[in-house]
Every structure is written in structure tokens, then in C-alpha cells.
Amino acid sequence: QVQLLESGGGMVQAGGSLKLSCGVSGRTVSSYIMGWFRQAVGKEREFVAAISRSGRVIDYFNSVKGRFTISRDDAQNMLYLQMSSLKPEDTAVYYCAQRPSWATSFSRGTRDYDTWGQGTQVTVSS
């Protein structure tokens, strides 16, 4: 059974940093396009970042470029999101997600990811 499990969320002051982790079980993380999404209260879930199967191609949402870094540890079967210079508008539940095995291209659409974690809350205070 495939399972994605996020951890690392919490409360931090503006300007601070957090590192989110996503443990992948039941599948090899390097065999899938992986992504991070977030959903703030009252808003739709939005794309944050994605990483290719090779790990060499990465896509970021404009508002997080230069502040967030997506990475992967193939040996540990883990996905990460290092977040720095956090802002109050980064407050949201953060989800890791996986595209289907046949997918070869990036997508920022939630419907194009078929496996999701339960989410981890990130709260940034001003």
C-alpha cells in the first residue's frame, strides 16, 4: 500500500525557517514526479514545488522561488521542502503528492497527482 507521510510542520516567526519531510512507503520516490502543495484556510490547494524523476529538473511557484528548496533522498525514500525567509502568507497545510507512474511531465494541477499525504500545518506569525 502506497503511503505518503509528512512531518516537520510547526509555528515559526516571520523570517524563520522550517524543513518539511515526506516519507514514501510502498513506492520508490525516484520513480515518480513528486510535488509539494499547500492550502490556506478558505483558499484552494495550490502548487508549491515539484521535482523530476531524475532529480535534475525542478519547478517552483513564483512566490516561493529563492526561499524554498525541494529535494529528495533516494536512499531514504524521502522528499523534503526546506523553507526559509518565511512570511505570514506562507501559513497553510502543506501536502506532498505523487504523480502517476506513467507521468513524464510536470504539472501544477492538483488533479494530476494521484497520491497525497495527510498534510502538516505550517503557521508563520508576524
SVG drawing of the C-alpha trace seen along z (x, -y; Angstrom):
<svg xmlns="http://www.w3.org/2000/svg" viewBox="-13 -41 34 43">
<polyline fill="none" stroke="black" stroke-width="0.4" points="0.0,0.0 1.3,-3.4 1.6,-6.0 3.0,-9.5 3.6,-10.9 4.5,-14.5 6.2,-15.9 8.2,-18.9 5.4,-21.5 5.0,-23.9 4.9,-27.5 7.6,-30.0 8.1,-33.7 8.3,-35.6 11.8,-35.3 12.3,-31.9 12.9,-28.5 11.3,-25.1 12.1,-21.8 9.3,-19.6 9.8,-15.9 7.7,-13.4 8.3,-9.7 7.3,-7.5 6.4,-3.9 5.2,-1.3 6.9,-3.1 10.3,-4.2 10.5,-8.0 12.9,-8.3 10.4,-6.6 7.8,-9.3 7.4,-13.0 6.9,-14.4 5.4,-17.7 4.5,-19.9 1.3,-21.7 -0.3,-23.9 -3.8,-25.0 -4.6,-28.0 -7.9,-28.4 -10.6,-29.4 -8.4,-29.0 -7.9,-26.4 -4.9,-24.0 -2.0,-25.4 1.2,-24.2 4.5,-25.0 7.2,-22.9 7.9,-19.7 10.9,-17.5 11.5,-15.2 12.3,-11.5 15.9,-12.3 16.0,-15.0 17.7,-17.3 14.6,-19.3 12.7,-21.4 9.7,-23.7 8.7,-26.3 5.7,-28.6 6.8,-32.1 6.1,-33.3 8.5,-30.7 11.4,-30.9 14.6,-31.8 13.1,-30.9 12.0,-27.3 14.1,-24.3 12.7,-20.9 15.0,-17.9 15.0,-14.2 16.9,-11.5 16.6,-8.3 18.4,-6.1 15.9,-7.1 13.0,-7.3 12.2,-10.8 11.1,-14.1 11.9,-17.4 10.9,-21.1 13.4,-23.5 11.6,-26.8 13.4,-30.0 12.5,-33.6 9.0,-32.5 6.2,-35.0 2.8,-35.1 1.2,-34.3 3.1,-31.0 0.8,-29.8 -1.1,-26.7 -1.4,-23.0 1.4,-21.6 0.9,-18.3 3.3,-16.1 2.0,-14.4 3.0,-12.0 2.1,-11.8 1.1,-8.5 3.8,-6.2 3.2,-6.9 3.5,-10.7 6.6,-12.1 6.0,-15.8 5.5,-18.4 2.1,-19.6 0.9,-22.3 -2.6,-20.9 -3.8,-19.0 -5.9,-16.7 -2.7,-15.4 -1.4,-13.9 -3.0,-10.7 -1.4,-10.1 -1.4,-12.5 -0.2,-12.7 -2.4,-13.9 -0.7,-17.3 1.3,-19.1 0.4,-22.6 2.8,-25.5 2.0,-28.7 4.1,-31.8 3.4,-34.6 4.2,-38.3"/>
</svg>
